[in-house]
Structure formats: C-alpha cells, structure tokens
C-alpha cells in the first residue's frame, strides 16, 4: 500500500512537471513569436517607408522640374544629373491630361495611354496608388498631379515598380513557409502579398474588422485566420502614405518547436515513469521478500520460544507445562464424548547411582537414550513427556481397560531392559511404571498425575521393573 501511494505521488509529480514545462515552453514561444512579429514589422516598415519616400521625392522632383523649365525631355536631364532612382527598378513617366505618355524612362511606353487616377484626386496634391500590367508583370504605380491647383488637371507623373520589390525582403528562415508580408491600400485591397515562394495581389483584406475586434491590434500582434492559416498578425499604418503593411507568422509553424519539445517532455515523462515503476516494483519485491524473511525469523523465534516453553531442552520431549495442557485438553474431550485415557508415570531405577558415580554428563546421556527408547515403544497417537530428573509421563489415548494398557507397558519395560552402553560399559537399567485411568482414577489433570505417581511408588515398593495400576483401595 505504501509503495502504491509513493508511486502514485511520484507519477503525479513527473506528469505534472511535464505538463508545467510543456505549457511554459509554449508560452515562451508564443511570447517570442509576438516579439519576432514586432521586430520583423519594424524592419519591414522601415524598408517600405524608405522606398515610398524615395518614390514620392522623385515624383515631386519631376513635377517641380516640369513646372519650372521648358525643356522637352525633363527625365533625360534629371537622369543625366543622377537625380532619378535607378531605371532597373523604377519606370518614371510623364502623362498629359489625355493619359498619353509624353516622356518616360522606358521607351516602350512612349505614346501609350495610361488609365488616369480617380477623378477625386486629380485636382489634389495626392499620392495615388494603383497598378498596371507591364511586360507580363504586375507593377505598382505611384502618381502625383503635375499642377494640383489647376482645375480639370494638367497631367501627372507616374512611377511604376515591380510589386515584388515590396516583398523581396521575405525570408523563410524568419517568416517560414506560411508567414506573410503584405502591402494593403486604404480600401483594403492587397497590392502585393507573399507567403513562402507564392505572391498574390488583388485580394480584399478587411483590416478595419481585425482592428475593431482586437483592442491592441495597433501595437500588439493578434491571431487571425487568413486563407486557412492561423497567424500572429500585426498591421501597421504607414503615415503620410495611403498604405498599410501586414506581417504575419504562422501559429502552427511557430509552435512546431513547442510541439516537438512537448513530445520530448512526454516521452521523457513516459520513460521516467516506466523506470520508476520498474524500480518501485523491484523495491516492492525486495520489501516483500524482506517482510517474508522477517516473518520467517519471527515465526522461527516463536517456534523456538514455544519449543523452549513446552519442550525439555535435554531430551526434546514435551515438558510438564505442555503435558499439563495436553492432559487438560484430553480431559475435556473425553469427558464430552464419554471416552477414556491413561497416564503412565515412569521413574528410572538406579538412575541416581549411575548419575552420582559416572557423572552428570553420563546421566544426561542416559536420559536422552531412555527418551528415545520410550518414544519408540509407544503408538503414534501417544505422547511421552519428561517431568524432570529421571521421571517421565506417557499419555495413552483411547484406552479404557487394563488389557489395552498392559501390552504397551510390557513393551516399555522390555525396551528399557536392554543394556545401556555408558562410559564404555553395559549397564542394565529398568523402569517402574504407575498407571492411572480417566475417569475412574481421577477427573482432572492434578488428581490423575498424583494417583499415577502413587501407583509408580507402589511398583517400586513391589520390587521395581514393574507396572502397577492405581487403585483407591490400598494394596
């Protein structure tokens, strides 16, 4: 029971610790993801704003030059002075009020017609953002009017750039395959969006709904579901420009590391639990064996104590206390069932002479040999006990008549008549026996013992080496 409770507590500690560590790692990765989104957004914002300011500066420079000079090819003049952005990335065009390209850094566009910005912005000094298809590539256009104060318009300046330029900083290492970099205009139209190696545009992204549903959406990342991908998303409005940037990190990709750590923690918890159970099983087995060993020792001690308490240490026969217990039991049983038994009181003849002349060691040996002969001369159901000195008691069960007792008594006398080899010489030892029967010669252990003792003395007085049955009438 104790090992079970210990095992349960340790398993709870192991799995509780694993659960705590898994949650801790997950929360740490979530916090790190939010920080990463913020850092990537800051970097992306700086890059986009720098590009937009360069574009807007070029637009204003061209417009100023057009309005302040009569030169037919303003763009060539500015290009020779290296005041325009590189032609490899940017295409700059001047368009008249009819939409025809009258000057451009790309000769292929000269004389073509471009769609003008919305009429609401023609008369304002407003940076308009649009897109065109050029050379089978989608390009973003940034437009400012040539004369913003002139009613009806007087043409405009256009800078076109490959839309991919604004998402070229996408790095799979930091954003993953399902991350997102996007440039969205004020109407929620995605001008360009990149996820992994895929680039999209023209989608409608309802940024206003995202912001309204998340109080801290302006400053803190929030979870969104876009195109089936749950992402930690941050939206940043580009002030002074009609655009917003959107940065997203896939929650699944970011939490893959946490899930791998979780699997490692659960595996370690499983291995540790298995090892713990094996150790506890071994300890339990050892404890069980130790308890059994202790129990055996205790049982042996009890048996030894009982042996000492109820057996004679010299002859290993039952002692007086054990015999008294057996006789008392026999009195109860025979009295209940109307049966009878006999007590034989035995005393070795000439024992004192041998013990005094040959020594106590020889006397002890004689007692041991006598005990063996007496035990061998009785039935298995009978009991031989030593009272002390050279006195023995035999309990004969299920006997009621003298003719049942006499053959056993004769066998006892015969076994004791055989010579004993003591100190290298043969000695003839006899025994005197007194017999008392239950219930005729006594109804309890004390009276039976007393009467059997008296009968034994009568046998000695009759010449020893005899059997005498107790009789109330004196012989």
C-alpha positions as CSV (number, residue, x, y, z in Angstrom):
1,X,0.0,0.0,0.0
2,X,2.8,2.4,0.9
3,X,4.7,1.7,-2.4
4,X,1.4,2.3,-4.3
5,X,0.9,5.7,-2.7
6,X,4.6,6.6,-3.3
7,X,4.3,5.5,-6.9
8,X,1.1,7.5,-7.4
9,X,2.6,10.6,-5.9
10,X,5.8,10.4,-7.9
11,X,3.9,9.8,-11.1
12,X,1.8,12.8,-10.4
13,X,4.9,14.8,-9.8
14,X,6.5,13.6,-13.1
15,X,3.5,14.2,-15.3
16,X,2.6,17.4,-13.5
17,X,6.2,18.7,-14.1
18,X,6.0,17.6,-17.7
19,X,2.7,19.4,-18.1
20,X,4.1,22.6,-16.5
21,X,7.2,22.5,-18.7
22,X,5.2,22.0,-21.9
23,X,3.0,25.0,-21.0
24,X,6.0,27.0,-20.0
25,X,7.7,26.3,-23.3
26,X,4.6,27.0,-25.3
27,X,4.0,30.4,-23.5
28,X,7.7,31.3,-24.1
29,X,7.5,30.5,-27.8
30,X,4.2,32.5,-28.0
31,X,5.9,35.5,-26.4
32,X,8.9,35.1,-28.6
33,X,6.7,34.9,-31.7
34,X,4.9,38.1,-30.7
35,X,8.3,39.8,-30.2
36,X,9.5,38.4,-33.6
37,X,6.4,39.8,-35.4
38,X,7.1,43.2,-33.9
39,X,10.8,43.1,-34.9
40,X,10.0,42.0,-38.4
41,X,7.3,44.6,-38.7
42,X,9.6,47.4,-37.6
43,X,12.2,46.3,-40.2
44,X,9.7,45.9,-42.9
45,X,8.1,49.2,-42.2
46,X,11.4,51.0,-42.3
47,X,12.3,49.4,-45.7
48,X,8.9,50.2,-47.2
49,X,8.7,53.7,-45.9
50,X,12.3,54.4,-47.2
51,X,11.2,53.1,-50.7
52,X,8.0,55.1,-50.6
53,X,9.8,58.3,-49.6
54,X,12.3,57.8,-52.4
55,X,9.4,57.3,-54.8
56,X,7.5,60.3,-53.6
57,X,10.6,62.5,-53.6
58,X,11.2,61.5,-57.2
59,X,7.6,62.4,-58.1
60,X,7.8,65.8,-56.5
61,X,11.2,66.4,-58.2
62,X,9.9,65.6,-61.7
63,X,6.8,67.7,-61.1
64,X,8.9,70.7,-59.9
65,X,11.3,70.4,-62.9
66,X,8.4,70.2,-65.4
67,X,6.7,73.2,-63.9
68,X,9.9,75.3,-63.7
69,X,11.6,74.6,-67.1
70,X,10.6,74.4,-70.8
71,X,13.0,71.6,-71.6
72,X,11.4,69.0,-73.8
73,X,12.9,65.9,-72.1
74,X,12.9,66.6,-68.4
75,X,13.5,63.0,-67.5
76,X,16.7,62.8,-69.6
77,X,18.0,66.0,-67.9
78,X,17.3,64.6,-64.4
79,X,18.7,61.2,-65.3
80,X,21.9,62.8,-66.6
81,X,22.2,64.6,-63.3
82,X,21.6,61.3,-61.5
83,X,18.6,62.7,-59.6
84,X,16.3,59.8,-60.5
85,X,16.0,56.4,-58.9
86,X,17.7,53.5,-60.8
87,X,15.9,52.6,-64.1
88,X,16.4,48.9,-63.4
89,X,13.8,49.1,-60.6
90,X,11.7,52.2,-61.4
91,X,10.0,53.4,-64.5
92,X,9.1,57.1,-64.5
93,X,6.7,58.6,-66.9
94,X,5.1,61.9,-67.6
95,X,1.5,61.7,-68.8
96,X,-0.6,64.5,-70.3
97,X,-4.2,65.3,-69.3
98,X,-5.4,62.8,-72.0
99,X,-3.5,60.0,-70.4
100,X,-0.8,59.7,-73.1
101,X,2.8,59.1,-72.1
102,X,4.8,62.1,-73.4
103,X,8.1,61.4,-71.6
104,X,9.4,58.2,-69.9
105,X,12.5,56.3,-68.9
106,X,11.1,53.3,-70.7
107,X,10.9,54.0,-74.4
108,X,8.4,51.1,-74.9
109,X,5.8,53.2,-73.1
110,X,6.2,56.4,-75.1
111,X,2.9,57.3,-76.8
112,X,0.9,54.8,-74.9
113,X,-2.2,55.7,-72.9
114,X,-2.4,55.0,-69.2
115,X,-5.5,54.9,-67.0
116,X,-5.6,58.1,-65.0
117,X,-6.1,58.2,-61.2
118,X,-9.6,58.6,-59.8
119,X,-11.2,62.0,-60.6
120,X,-11.4,62.8,-56.9
121,X,-7.7,63.0,-56.7
122,X,-6.8,64.7,-60.0
123,X,-7.1,68.2,-58.6
124,X,-5.4,67.5,-55.3
125,X,-1.8,67.1,-54.4
126,X,-2.4,63.5,-53.5
127,X,-0.2,60.4,-53.8
128,X,-2.4,57.8,-55.7
129,X,-1.5,54.1,-55.7
130,X,-2.6,51.8,-58.5
131,X,-1.3,49.0,-60.7
132,X,-0.7,48.2,-64.3
133,X,0.3,45.2,-66.3
134,X,3.6,45.8,-68.0
135,X,5.7,43.2,-69.8
136,X,3.5,40.4,-68.2
137,X,4.4,41.6,-64.8
138,X,2.2,43.4,-62.3
139,X,3.6,46.7,-61.3
140,X,2.5,49.2,-58.7
141,X,2.1,52.8,-59.8
142,X,2.5,55.9,-57.6
143,X,1.1,59.1,-59.1
144,X,1.1,62.8,-58.4
145,X,-0.6,65.5,-60.5
146,X,1.6,67.9,-62.4
147,X,-0.4,71.0,-61.4
148,X,-2.5,70.1,-58.4
149,X,-4.1,73.6,-58.2
150,X,-5.3,73.6,-61.8
151,X,-8.9,72.7,-62.3
152,X,-9.5,69.8,-64.7
153,X,-6.0,68.5,-64.3
154,X,-2.9,69.0,-66.4
155,X,-1.4,65.6,-66.5
156,X,0.5,63.6,-63.9
157,X,3.8,62.0,-63.0
158,X,3.8,58.2,-62.7
159,X,6.5,55.9,-61.1
160,X,5.9,52.2,-61.7
161,X,7.8,49.5,-59.9
162,X,7.6,45.7,-59.8
163,X,5.2,44.8,-57.0
164,X,7.5,42.0,-55.9
165,X,10.0,44.7,-54.8
166,X,8.0,45.4,-51.7
167,X,8.0,41.8,-50.5
168,X,11.5,40.9,-51.7
169,X,12.8,41.0,-48.1
170,X,10.7,37.9,-47.3
171,X,13.0,35.4,-45.5
172,X,11.8,31.8,-45.0
173,X,14.3,31.5,-42.1
174,X,12.4,34.1,-40.1
175,X,8.9,34.0,-41.6
176,X,8.5,30.3,-42.5
177,X,6.6,28.9,-45.5
178,X,3.3,30.2,-44.2
179,X,4.2,33.6,-43.0
180,X,3.0,36.8,-44.6
181,X,4.3,40.1,-45.8
182,X,1.6,42.3,-47.4
183,X,1.1,45.8,-48.7
184,X,-2.5,46.9,-48.5
185,X,-4.1,50.2,-49.7
186,X,-6.6,52.3,-47.8
187,X,-9.5,50.5,-49.4
188,X,-8.3,47.1,-48.1
189,X,-7.1,45.9,-51.4
190,X,-3.9,43.8,-51.2
191,X,-1.5,45.3,-53.6
192,X,1.0,42.5,-53.0
193,X,1.3,39.7,-50.5
194,X,3.9,37.0,-50.2
195,X,3.7,33.7,-48.3
196,X,6.7,31.4,-48.8
197,X,7.5,31.5,-52.5
198,X,4.0,32.4,-53.5
199,X,3.0,36.0,-54.4
200,X,-0.6,37.2,-54.6
201,X,-2.4,40.5,-55.2
202,X,-5.9,41.9,-55.6
203,X,-7.4,40.2,-52.6
204,X,-9.6,42.1,-50.1
205,X,-8.2,42.2,-46.6
206,X,-10.6,43.7,-44.1
207,X,-8.1,45.3,-41.8
208,X,-10.7,47.5,-40.2
209,X,-12.6,44.5,-38.9
210,X,-9.4,43.0,-37.5
211,X,-8.5,46.2,-35.7
212,X,-12.0,46.7,-34.3
213,X,-12.1,43.1,-32.9
214,X,-8.7,43.4,-31.2
215,X,-8.2,46.4,-28.9
216,X,-4.4,46.3,-29.0
217,X,-4.2,45.5,-32.8
218,X,-2.2,48.7,-33.5
219,X,0.6,47.9,-31.1
220,X,0.4,44.1,-30.3
221,X,0.2,41.1,-32.6
222,X,-3.2,39.3,-32.7
223,X,-4.4,36.0,-34.0
224,X,-6.1,36.0,-37.5
225,X,-7.4,33.3,-39.9
226,X,-6.4,34.2,-43.4
227,X,-6.5,31.8,-46.3
228,X,-6.9,28.9,-43.9
229,X,-3.8,29.8,-41.9
230,X,-3.9,30.9,-38.3
231,X,-1.3,33.6,-37.8
232,X,0.1,36.0,-35.3
233,X,-0.5,39.2,-37.3
234,X,0.5,42.8,-36.9
235,X,-0.9,45.7,-39.0
236,X,0.9,49.0,-39.2
237,X,-0.5,52.1,-41.0
238,X,2.1,54.0,-43.0
239,X,1.5,57.6,-42.1
240,X,1.8,60.1,-44.9
241,X,1.0,57.2,-47.4
242,X,-2.3,55.6,-48.3
243,X,-0.9,52.2,-47.4
244,X,-0.6,49.7,-44.5
245,X,1.8,46.8,-44.1
246,X,0.7,43.5,-42.7
247,X,3.2,41.0,-41.2
248,X,2.1,37.5,-40.1
249,X,3.8,34.4,-38.6
250,X,2.0,31.0,-38.9
251,X,1.0,29.9,-35.4
252,X,1.4,26.2,-36.5
253,X,5.0,26.8,-37.8
254,X,6.0,28.8,-34.7
255,X,4.5,26.2,-32.3
256,X,6.1,23.3,-34.1
257,X,9.2,23.7,-31.9
258,X,6.9,23.8,-28.8
259,X,5.2,20.6,-30.0
260,X,8.5,18.9,-30.6
261,X,9.6,19.9,-27.1
262,X,6.2,18.7,-25.7
263,X,6.8,15.3,-27.4
264,X,10.2,15.2,-25.9
265,X,8.9,16.0,-22.4
266,X,6.0,13.5,-22.7
267,X,8.5,10.8,-23.9
268,X,10.9,11.6,-21.0
269,X,7.9,11.5,-18.6
270,X,6.9,8.1,-20.0
271,X,10.5,6.8,-19.8
272,X,10.9,8.1,-16.3
273,X,7.5,6.7,-15.2
274,X,8.4,3.3,-16.7
275,X,11.8,3.3,-15.0
276,X,10.2,4.5,-11.7
277,X,7.6,1.7,-11.9
278,X,10.4,-0.9,-12.5
279,X,12.4,0.5,-9.6
280,X,9.4,0.5,-7.3
281,X,8.4,-3.0,-8.5
282,X,12.0,-4.2,-7.6
283,X,11.9,-2.4,-4.3
284,X,8.4,-3.7,-3.6
285,X,9.6,-7.2,-4.4
286,X,12.6,-6.8,-2.2
287,X,10.4,-5.3,0.6
288,X,8.0,-8.3,0.2
289,X,10.9,-10.7,0.4
290,X,12.4,-8.8,3.4
291,X,9.0,-8.9,5.1
292,X,8.7,-12.7,4.4
293,X,12.2,-13.2,5.8
294,X,11.4,-11.2,8.8
295,X,8.2,-13.1,9.2
296,X,10.1,-16.4,8.9
297,X,12.6,-15.2,11.5
298,X,9.7,-14.2,13.8
299,X,7.9,-17.5,13.2
300,X,11.1,-19.4,13.9
301,X,11.6,-17.3,17.1
302,X,8.0,-18.1,18.1
303,X,8.5,-21.7,17.4
304,X,11.8,-21.7,19.3
305,X,10.2,-19.9,22.1
306,X,7.4,-22.4,22.1
307,X,10.0,-25.2,21.9
308,X,11.7,-23.7,24.9
309,X,8.4,-23.1,26.8
310,X,6.9,-26.5,26.1
311,X,9.8,-28.9,25.5
312,X,12.6,-30.3,27.6
313,X,15.9,-28.9,26.4
314,X,17.8,-32.1,27.2
315,X,15.6,-34.8,25.6
316,X,13.5,-32.6,23.3
317,X,10.4,-34.2,24.8
318,X,7.3,-32.2,25.8
319,X,7.8,-30.7,29.3
320,X,5.5,-30.7,32.3
321,X,3.7,-27.4,31.1
322,X,3.0,-28.9,27.7
323,X,1.9,-32.2,29.1
324,X,-0.4,-30.4,31.6
325,X,-2.0,-28.6,28.6
326,X,-2.4,-31.9,26.6
327,X,-3.9,-33.7,29.6
328,X,-6.4,-30.9,30.3
329,X,-7.5,-31.0,26.7
330,X,-7.9,-34.7,26.8
331,X,-10.0,-34.5,30.0
332,X,-12.4,-32.1,28.3
333,X,-12.6,-34.1,25.0
334,X,-13.0,-37.5,26.7
335,X,-15.5,-36.1,29.2
336,X,-17.6,-34.7,26.3
337,X,-17.5,-37.9,24.3
338,X,-17.6,-40.4,27.1
339,X,-14.1,-41.8,26.3
340,X,-11.1,-42.7,28.5
341,X,-7.3,-42.3,28.5
342,X,-4.5,-43.3,30.8
343,X,-1.5,-41.6,32.3
344,X,1.7,-43.7,32.9
345,X,4.1,-42.3,35.4
346,X,7.7,-43.7,34.8
347,X,10.8,-43.5,37.0
348,X,14.2,-44.9,36.0
349,X,15.5,-47.5,38.5
350,X,19.2,-47.0,39.7
351,X,19.5,-43.6,37.9
352,X,20.8,-41.7,40.9
353,X,23.5,-44.3,41.5
354,X,24.7,-44.0,37.9
355,X,24.4,-40.3,37.8
356,X,26.5,-39.9,41.0
357,X,29.1,-42.5,40.1
358,X,29.6,-41.8,36.4
359,X,28.9,-38.1,36.4
360,X,26.2,-35.8,35.2
361,X,27.2,-36.0,31.5
362,X,26.7,-39.8,31.5
363,X,23.5,-39.3,33.4
364,X,22.2,-36.8,30.8
365,X,23.2,-39.2,28.0
366,X,21.3,-42.0,29.8
367,X,18.2,-39.8,30.0
368,X,18.4,-39.0,26.2
369,X,18.7,-42.6,25.3
370,X,15.9,-43.6,27.6
371,X,13.7,-40.9,26.0
372,X,14.4,-42.4,22.5
373,X,13.5,-45.9,23.7
374,X,10.3,-44.8,25.4
375,X,9.2,-42.9,22.3
376,X,9.9,-45.9,20.1
377,X,7.8,-48.2,22.3
378,X,4.5,-46.3,22.1
379,X,1.9,-45.7,19.5
380,X,2.0,-42.6,17.2
381,X,-1.1,-41.2,19.0
382,X,0.5,-41.4,22.4
383,X,2.8,-38.7,24.0
384,X,6.0,-39.1,26.1
385,X,6.9,-36.2,28.3
386,X,9.7,-35.5,30.8
387,X,8.7,-34.1,34.2
388,X,12.3,-33.6,35.4
389,X,15.1,-35.7,36.7
390,X,14.5,-39.3,35.8
391,X,10.7,-39.0,35.8
392,X,8.6,-39.4,32.6
393,X,4.9,-39.3,31.8
394,X,3.2,-41.1,29.0
395,X,-0.3,-40.1,27.8
396,X,-2.1,-43.1,26.2
397,X,-5.1,-42.0,24.2
398,X,-8.3,-44.1,23.6
399,X,-7.7,-46.8,26.2
400,X,-10.2,-47.8,28.9
401,X,-9.1,-51.2,30.2
402,X,-6.0,-52.7,31.7
403,X,-5.8,-55.3,28.9
404,X,-5.3,-52.5,26.4
405,X,-2.6,-50.9,28.6
406,X,-0.6,-53.9,29.6
407,X,0.9,-54.7,26.2
408,X,2.1,-51.2,25.8
409,X,3.5,-51.2,29.4
410,X,5.3,-54.5,28.8
411,X,6.8,-53.1,25.6
412,X,8.1,-50.2,27.6
413,X,9.6,-52.5,30.3
414,X,11.2,-54.6,27.6
415,X,12.8,-51.7,25.8
416,X,14.3,-50.4,29.0
417,X,15.7,-53.9,30.0
418,X,18.1,-53.8,27.1
419,X,21.6,-52.8,28.3
420,X,22.8,-49.2,28.0
421,X,26.4,-48.6,27.0
422,X,27.6,-46.0,29.4
423,X,31.3,-44.9,29.6
424,X,32.2,-48.0,27.5
425,X,30.4,-50.5,29.7
426,X,27.0,-52.1,29.6
427,X,24.5,-51.2,32.4
428,X,21.1,-52.7,33.0
429,X,18.6,-50.0,33.7
430,X,14.9,-50.8,34.5
431,X,11.9,-48.6,34.9
432,X,8.9,-48.6,37.4
433,X,5.5,-47.6,35.9
434,X,2.4,-46.4,37.7
435,X,-0.9,-46.2,35.7
436,X,-4.0,-44.0,36.4
437,X,-7.1,-44.2,34.2
438,X,-9.6,-41.4,33.4
439,X,-12.2,-41.1,34.7
440,X,-12.0,-43.9,37.2
441,X,-8.8,-42.8,38.8
442,X,-9.3,-39.0,38.5
443,X,-11.4,-36.4,36.8
444,X,-8.7,-33.8,36.3
445,X,-5.0,-33.5,35.5
446,X,-3.8,-32.9,39.1
447,X,-5.6,-36.0,40.5
448,X,-4.6,-38.2,37.6
449,X,-0.9,-37.2,38.0
450,X,-1.0,-37.6,41.7
451,X,-2.6,-41.1,41.5
452,X,-0.2,-42.3,38.7
453,X,2.7,-41.1,40.9
454,X,1.4,-43.1,43.8
455,X,1.0,-46.2,41.6
456,X,4.6,-45.8,40.4
457,X,5.8,-45.8,44.0
458,X,3.8,-48.9,44.7
459,X,5.6,-50.5,41.7
460,X,9.0,-49.6,43.2
461,X,8.0,-51.0,46.6
462,X,6.9,-54.2,44.8
463,X,10.5,-54.7,43.6
464,X,10.9,-52.2,40.7
465,X,10.8,-53.0,37.0
466,X,7.1,-53.4,37.3
467,X,3.8,-51.9,36.2
468,X,1.2,-51.0,38.9
469,X,-2.3,-49.8,38.2
470,X,-3.7,-47.2,40.7
471,X,-6.5,-48.5,43.0
472,X,-8.4,-46.5,45.6
473,X,-8.3,-49.4,47.9
474,X,-4.7,-49.8,49.3
475,X,-2.8,-52.8,48.1
